[in-house]
């Protein structure tokens, strides 16, 4: 692979990795907030013992489970991109700084 292609591919990987990390960070913050809301909903459902509160808890619980699964998927994506980038850097053989 030519130096220019290596550089272009590395830049693309870095861009994708940055976006994936940012997306994962946002999702982690959302899950933290939703998890707190889930704890509150669980307590409300236990105290009120109404079907409405139980349904609200169940719905939020599903939402948090889906968000956690997406967070795991994005973590795998970040690790994959890091591995791909590291492999490309191991192969990196620039001739000079101008490519």
Chimera marker file (.cmm) of the C-alpha trace (Angstrom):
<marker_set name="trace">
<marker id="1" x="0.000" y="0.000" z="0.000" r="1" g="1" b="0" radius="0.5"/>
<marker id="2" x="1.341" y="3.426" z="-0.913" r="1" g="1" b="0" radius="0.5"/>
<marker id="3" x="2.250" y="6.008" z="1.695" r="1" g="1" b="0" radius="0.5"/>
<marker id="4" x="-0.563" y="8.305" z="0.561" r="1" g="1" b="0" radius="0.5"/>
<marker id="5" x="-3.095" y="5.504" z="0.811" r="1" g="1" b="0" radius="0.5"/>
<marker id="6" x="-1.779" y="4.601" z="4.261" r="1" g="1" b="0" radius="0.5"/>
<marker id="7" x="-2.022" y="8.203" z="5.386" r="1" g="1" b="0" radius="0.5"/>
<marker id="8" x="-5.531" y="8.602" z="3.951" r="1" g="1" b="0" radius="0.5"/>
<marker id="9" x="-6.677" y="5.373" z="5.569" r="1" g="1" b="0" radius="0.5"/>
<marker id="10" x="-5.146" y="6.373" z="8.916" r="1" g="1" b="0" radius="0.5"/>
<marker id="11" x="-6.841" y="9.776" z="8.785" r="1" g="1" b="0" radius="0.5"/>
<marker id="12" x="-10.170" y="8.108" z="7.985" r="1" g="1" b="0" radius="0.5"/>
<marker id="13" x="-9.733" y="5.658" z="10.861" r="1" g="1" b="0" radius="0.5"/>
<marker id="14" x="-8.872" y="8.484" z="13.262" r="1" g="1" b="0" radius="0.5"/>
<marker id="15" x="-11.957" y="10.425" z="12.175" r="1" g="1" b="0" radius="0.5"/>
<marker id="16" x="-14.206" y="7.378" z="12.576" r="1" g="1" b="0" radius="0.5"/>
<marker id="17" x="-12.615" y="6.522" z="15.918" r="1" g="1" b="0" radius="0.5"/>
<marker id="18" x="-13.161" y="10.049" z="17.232" r="1" g="1" b="0" radius="0.5"/>
<marker id="19" x="-16.805" y="9.990" z="16.162" r="1" g="1" b="0" radius="0.5"/>
<marker id="20" x="-17.330" y="6.536" z="17.686" r="1" g="1" b="0" radius="0.5"/>
<marker id="21" x="-15.751" y="7.582" z="20.988" r="1" g="1" b="0" radius="0.5"/>
<marker id="22" x="-17.840" y="10.749" z="21.121" r="1" g="1" b="0" radius="0.5"/>
<marker id="23" x="-21.007" y="8.803" z="20.369" r="1" g="1" b="0" radius="0.5"/>
<marker id="24" x="-20.152" y="6.247" z="23.051" r="1" g="1" b="0" radius="0.5"/>
<marker id="25" x="-19.511" y="9.018" z="25.588" r="1" g="1" b="0" radius="0.5"/>
<marker id="26" x="-22.884" y="10.625" z="24.908" r="1" g="1" b="0" radius="0.5"/>
<marker id="27" x="-24.627" y="7.283" z="25.218" r="1" g="1" b="0" radius="0.5"/>
<marker id="28" x="-22.825" y="6.521" z="28.497" r="1" g="1" b="0" radius="0.5"/>
<marker id="29" x="-24.099" y="9.812" z="29.924" r="1" g="1" b="0" radius="0.5"/>
<marker id="30" x="-27.635" y="9.059" z="28.757" r="1" g="1" b="0" radius="0.5"/>
<marker id="31" x="-27.556" y="5.574" z="30.259" r="1" g="1" b="0" radius="0.5"/>
<marker id="32" x="-26.372" y="6.994" z="33.584" r="1" g="1" b="0" radius="0.5"/>
<marker id="33" x="-29.301" y="9.420" z="33.654" r="1" g="1" b="0" radius="0.5"/>
<marker id="34" x="-31.784" y="6.757" z="32.559" r="1" g="1" b="0" radius="0.5"/>
<marker id="35" x="-30.456" y="4.338" z="35.179" r="1" g="1" b="0" radius="0.5"/>
<marker id="36" x="-31.127" y="6.903" z="37.905" r="1" g="1" b="0" radius="0.5"/>
<marker id="37" x="-34.611" y="7.471" z="36.487" r="1" g="1" b="0" radius="0.5"/>
<marker id="38" x="-35.110" y="3.702" z="36.445" r="1" g="1" b="0" radius="0.5"/>
<marker id="39" x="-34.275" y="3.480" z="40.149" r="1" g="1" b="0" radius="0.5"/>
<marker id="40" x="-36.792" y="6.232" z="40.881" r="1" g="1" b="0" radius="0.5"/>
<marker id="41" x="-39.434" y="4.527" z="38.726" r="1" g="1" b="0" radius="0.5"/>
<marker id="42" x="-38.852" y="1.218" z="40.514" r="1" g="1" b="0" radius="0.5"/>
<marker id="43" x="-39.390" y="2.842" z="43.887" r="1" g="1" b="0" radius="0.5"/>
<marker id="44" x="-42.516" y="4.662" z="42.658" r="1" g="1" b="0" radius="0.5"/>
<marker id="45" x="-43.893" y="1.413" z="41.253" r="1" g="1" b="0" radius="0.5"/>
<marker id="46" x="-43.268" y="-0.397" z="44.548" r="1" g="1" b="0" radius="0.5"/>
<marker id="47" x="-44.757" y="2.354" z="46.691" r="1" g="1" b="0" radius="0.5"/>
<marker id="48" x="-47.811" y="3.157" z="44.580" r="1" g="1" b="0" radius="0.5"/>
<marker id="49" x="-48.569" y="-0.421" z="43.494" r="1" g="1" b="0" radius="0.5"/>
<marker id="50" x="-50.516" y="0.896" z="40.500" r="1" g="1" b="0" radius="0.5"/>
<marker id="51" x="-50.486" y="-0.646" z="37.035" r="1" g="1" b="0" radius="0.5"/>
<marker id="52" x="-49.579" y="2.731" z="35.531" r="1" g="1" b="0" radius="0.5"/>
<marker id="53" x="-46.400" y="3.048" z="37.613" r="1" g="1" b="0" radius="0.5"/>
<marker id="54" x="-45.500" y="-0.600" z="36.977" r="1" g="1" b="0" radius="0.5"/>
<marker id="55" x="-45.936" y="-0.067" z="33.235" r="1" g="1" b="0" radius="0.5"/>
<marker id="56" x="-43.793" y="3.089" z="33.338" r="1" g="1" b="0" radius="0.5"/>
<marker id="57" x="-41.072" y="1.134" z="35.139" r="1" g="1" b="0" radius="0.5"/>
<marker id="58" x="-41.245" y="-1.735" z="32.636" r="1" g="1" b="0" radius="0.5"/>
<marker id="59" x="-41.048" y="0.655" z="29.690" r="1" g="1" b="0" radius="0.5"/>
<marker id="60" x="-38.070" y="2.516" z="31.100" r="1" g="1" b="0" radius="0.5"/>
<marker id="61" x="-36.422" y="-0.784" z="32.000" r="1" g="1" b="0" radius="0.5"/>
<marker id="62" x="-36.680" y="-1.925" z="28.365" r="1" g="1" b="0" radius="0.5"/>
<marker id="63" x="-35.283" y="1.405" z="27.189" r="1" g="1" b="0" radius="0.5"/>
<marker id="64" x="-32.280" y="1.101" z="29.524" r="1" g="1" b="0" radius="0.5"/>
<marker id="65" x="-31.669" y="-2.502" z="28.416" r="1" g="1" b="0" radius="0.5"/>
<marker id="66" x="-31.687" y="-1.455" z="24.749" r="1" g="1" b="0" radius="0.5"/>
<marker id="67" x="-29.354" y="1.473" z="25.489" r="1" g="1" b="0" radius="0.5"/>
<marker id="68" x="-26.972" y="-0.820" z="27.384" r="1" g="1" b="0" radius="0.5"/>
<marker id="69" x="-26.898" y="-3.229" z="24.429" r="1" g="1" b="0" radius="0.5"/>
<marker id="70" x="-26.146" y="-0.321" z="22.074" r="1" g="1" b="0" radius="0.5"/>
<marker id="71" x="-23.437" y="0.892" z="24.428" r="1" g="1" b="0" radius="0.5"/>
<marker id="72" x="-21.807" y="-2.566" z="24.329" r="1" g="1" b="0" radius="0.5"/>
<marker id="73" x="-22.046" y="-2.569" z="20.518" r="1" g="1" b="0" radius="0.5"/>
<marker id="74" x="-20.391" y="0.845" z="20.310" r="1" g="1" b="0" radius="0.5"/>
<marker id="75" x="-17.652" y="-0.237" z="22.732" r="1" g="1" b="0" radius="0.5"/>
<marker id="76" x="-16.886" y="-3.182" z="20.446" r="1" g="1" b="0" radius="0.5"/>
<marker id="77" x="-16.814" y="-0.794" z="17.480" r="1" g="1" b="0" radius="0.5"/>
<marker id="78" x="-14.321" y="1.489" z="19.267" r="1" g="1" b="0" radius="0.5"/>
<marker id="79" x="-12.085" y="-1.462" z="20.180" r="1" g="1" b="0" radius="0.5"/>
<marker id="80" x="-12.245" y="-2.698" z="16.583" r="1" g="1" b="0" radius="0.5"/>
<marker id="81" x="-11.285" y="0.703" z="15.186" r="1" g="1" b="0" radius="0.5"/>
<marker id="82" x="-8.419" y="0.989" z="17.676" r="1" g="1" b="0" radius="0.5"/>
<marker id="83" x="-7.166" y="-2.441" z="16.620" r="1" g="1" b="0" radius="0.5"/>
<marker id="84" x="-7.433" y="-1.530" z="12.950" r="1" g="1" b="0" radius="0.5"/>
<marker id="85" x="-5.590" y="1.741" z="13.559" r="1" g="1" b="0" radius="0.5"/>
<marker id="86" x="-2.854" y="0.026" z="15.577" r="1" g="1" b="0" radius="0.5"/>
<marker id="87" x="-2.364" y="-2.560" z="12.840" r="1" g="1" b="0" radius="0.5"/>
<marker id="88" x="-2.079" y="0.183" z="10.236" r="1" g="1" b="0" radius="0.5"/>
<marker id="89" x="0.459" y="2.024" z="12.403" r="1" g="1" b="0" radius="0.5"/>
<marker id="90" x="2.528" y="-1.160" z="12.731" r="1" g="1" b="0" radius="0.5"/>
<marker id="91" x="2.611" y="-1.352" z="8.930" r="1" g="1" b="0" radius="0.5"/>
<marker id="92" x="3.360" y="2.367" z="8.593" r="1" g="1" b="0" radius="0.5"/>
<marker id="93" x="6.508" y="2.968" z="6.553" r="1" g="1" b="0" radius="0.5"/>
<marker id="94" x="6.561" y="6.606" z="5.483" r="1" g="1" b="0" radius="0.5"/>
<marker id="95" x="9.478" y="7.541" z="3.275" r="1" g="1" b="0" radius="0.5"/>
<marker id="96" x="9.442" y="11.154" z="4.383" r="1" g="1" b="0" radius="0.5"/>
<marker id="97" x="7.106" y="13.740" z="5.946" r="1" g="1" b="0" radius="0.5"/>
<marker id="98" x="5.682" y="14.798" z="2.546" r="1" g="1" b="0" radius="0.5"/>
<marker id="99" x="4.301" y="11.343" z="1.720" r="1" g="1" b="0" radius="0.5"/>
<link id1="1" id2="2" r="1" g="1" b="0" radius="0.2"/>
<link id1="2" id2="3" r="1" g="1" b="0" radius="0.2"/>
<link id1="3" id2="4" r="1" g="1" b="0" radius="0.2"/>
<link id1="4" id2="5" r="1" g="1" b="0" radius="0.2"/>
<link id1="5" id2="6" r="1" g="1" b="0" radius="0.2"/>
<link id1="6" id2="7" r="1" g="1" b="0" radius="0.2"/>
<link id1="7" id2="8" r="1" g="1" b="0" radius="0.2"/>
<link id1="8" id2="9" r="1" g="1" b="0" radius="0.2"/>
<link id1="9" id2="10" r="1" g="1" b="0" radius="0.2"/>
<link id1="10" id2="11" r="1" g="1" b="0" radius="0.2"/>
<link id1="11" id2="12" r="1" g="1" b="0" radius="0.2"/>
<link id1="12" id2="13" r="1" g="1" b="0" radius="0.2"/>
<link id1="13" id2="14" r="1" g="1" b="0" radius="0.2"/>
<link id1="14" id2="15" r="1" g="1" b="0" radius="0.2"/>
<link id1="15" id2="16" r="1" g="1" b="0" radius="0.2"/>
<link id1="16" id2="17" r="1" g="1" b="0" radius="0.2"/>
<link id1="17" id2="18" r="1" g="1" b="0" radius="0.2"/>
<link id1="18" id2="19" r="1" g="1" b="0" radius="0.2"/>
<link id1="19" id2="20" r="1" g="1" b="0" radius="0.2"/>
<link id1="20" id2="21" r="1" g="1" b="0" radius="0.2"/>
<link id1="21" id2="22" r="1" g="1" b="0" radius="0.2"/>
<link id1="22" id2="23" r="1" g="1" b="0" radius="0.2"/>
<link id1="23" id2="24" r="1" g="1" b="0" radius="0.2"/>
<link id1="24" id2="25" r="1" g="1" b="0" radius="0.2"/>
<link id1="25" id2="26" r="1" g="1" b="0" radius="0.2"/>
<link id1="26" id2="27" r="1" g="1" b="0" radius="0.2"/>
<link id1="27" id2="28" r="1" g="1" b="0" radius="0.2"/>
<link id1="28" id2="29" r="1" g="1" b="0" radius="0.2"/>
<link id1="29" id2="30" r="1" g="1" b="0" radius="0.2"/>
<link id1="30" id2="31" r="1" g="1" b="0" radius="0.2"/>
<link id1="31" id2="32" r="1" g="1" b="0" radius="0.2"/>
<link id1="32" id2="33" r="1" g="1" b="0" radius="0.2"/>
<link id1="33" id2="34" r="1" g="1" b="0" radius="0.2"/>
<link id1="34" id2="35" r="1" g="1" b="0" radius="0.2"/>
<link id1="35" id2="36" r="1" g="1" b="0" radius="0.2"/>
<link id1="36" id2="37" r="1" g="1" b="0" radius="0.2"/>
<link id1="37" id2="38" r="1" g="1" b="0" radius="0.2"/>
<link id1="38" id2="39" r="1" g="1" b="0" radius="0.2"/>
<link id1="39" id2="40" r="1" g="1" b="0" radius="0.2"/>
<link id1="40" id2="41" r="1" g="1" b="0" radius="0.2"/>
<link id1="41" id2="42" r="1" g="1" b="0" radius="0.2"/>
<link id1="42" id2="43" r="1" g="1" b="0" radius="0.2"/>
<link id1="43" id2="44" r="1" g="1" b="0" radius="0.2"/>
<link id1="44" id2="45" r="1" g="1" b="0" radius="0.2"/>
<link id1="45" id2="46" r="1" g="1" b="0" radius="0.2"/>
<link id1="46" id2="47" r="1" g="1" b="0" radius="0.2"/>
<link id1="47" id2="48" r="1" g="1" b="0" radius="0.2"/>
<link id1="48" id2="49" r="1" g="1" b="0" radius="0.2"/>
<link id1="49" id2="50" r="1" g="1" b="0" radius="0.2"/>
<link id1="50" id2="51" r="1" g="1" b="0" radius="0.2"/>
<link id1="51" id2="52" r="1" g="1" b="0" radius="0.2"/>
<link id1="52" id2="53" r="1" g="1" b="0" radius="0.2"/>
<link id1="53" id2="54" r="1" g="1" b="0" radius="0.2"/>
<link id1="54" id2="55" r="1" g="1" b="0" radius="0.2"/>
<link id1="55" id2="56" r="1" g="1" b="0" radius="0.2"/>
<link id1="56" id2="57" r="1" g="1" b="0" radius="0.2"/>
<link id1="57" id2="58" r="1" g="1" b="0" radius="0.2"/>
<link id1="58" id2="59" r="1" g="1" b="0" radius="0.2"/>
<link id1="59" id2="60" r="1" g="1" b="0" radius="0.2"/>
<link id1="60" id2="61" r="1" g="1" b="0" radius="0.2"/>
<link id1="61" id2="62" r="1" g="1" b="0" radius="0.2"/>
<link id1="62" id2="63" r="1" g="1" b="0" radius="0.2"/>
<link id1="63" id2="64" r="1" g="1" b="0" radius="0.2"/>
<link id1="64" id2="65" r="1" g="1" b="0" radius="0.2"/>
<link id1="65" id2="66" r="1" g="1" b="0" radius="0.2"/>
<link id1="66" id2="67" r="1" g="1" b="0" radius="0.2"/>
<link id1="67" id2="68" r="1" g="1" b="0" radius="0.2"/>
<link id1="68" id2="69" r="1" g="1" b="0" radius="0.2"/>
<link id1="69" id2="70" r="1" g="1" b="0" radius="0.2"/>
<link id1="70" id2="71" r="1" g="1" b="0" radius="0.2"/>
<link id1="71" id2="72" r="1" g="1" b="0" radius="0.2"/>
<link id1="72" id2="73" r="1" g="1" b="0" radius="0.2"/>
<link id1="73" id2="74" r="1" g="1" b="0" radius="0.2"/>
<link id1="74" id2="75" r="1" g="1" b="0" radius="0.2"/>
<link id1="75" id2="76" r="1" g="1" b="0" radius="0.2"/>
<link id1="76" id2="77" r="1" g="1" b="0" radius="0.2"/>
<link id1="77" id2="78" r="1" g="1" b="0" radius="0.2"/>
<link id1="78" id2="79" r="1" g="1" b="0" radius="0.2"/>
<link id1="79" id2="80" r="1" g="1" b="0" radius="0.2"/>
<link id1="80" id2="81" r="1" g="1" b="0" radius="0.2"/>
<link id1="81" id2="82" r="1" g="1" b="0" radius="0.2"/>
<link id1="82" id2="83" r="1" g="1" b="0" radius="0.2"/>
<link id1="83" id2="84" r="1" g="1" b="0" radius="0.2"/>
<link id1="84" id2="85" r="1" g="1" b="0" radius="0.2"/>
<link id1="85" id2="86" r="1" g="1" b="0" radius="0.2"/>
<link id1="86" id2="87" r="1" g="1" b="0" radius="0.2"/>
<link id1="87" id2="88" r="1" g="1" b="0" radius="0.2"/>
<link id1="88" id2="89" r="1" g="1" b="0" radius="0.2"/>
<link id1="89" id2="90" r="1" g="1" b="0" radius="0.2"/>
<link id1="90" id2="91" r="1" g="1" b="0" radius="0.2"/>
<link id1="91" id2="92" r="1" g="1" b="0" radius="0.2"/>
<link id1="92" id2="93" r="1" g="1" b="0" radius="0.2"/>
<link id1="93" id2="94" r="1" g="1" b="0" radius="0.2"/>
<link id1="94" id2="95" r="1" g="1" b="0" radius="0.2"/>
<link id1="95" id2="96" r="1" g="1" b="0" radius="0.2"/>
<link id1="96" id2="97" r="1" g="1" b="0" radius="0.2"/>
<link id1="97" id2="98" r="1" g="1" b="0" radius="0.2"/>
<link id1="98" id2="99" r="1" g="1" b="0" radius="0.2"/>
</marker_set>
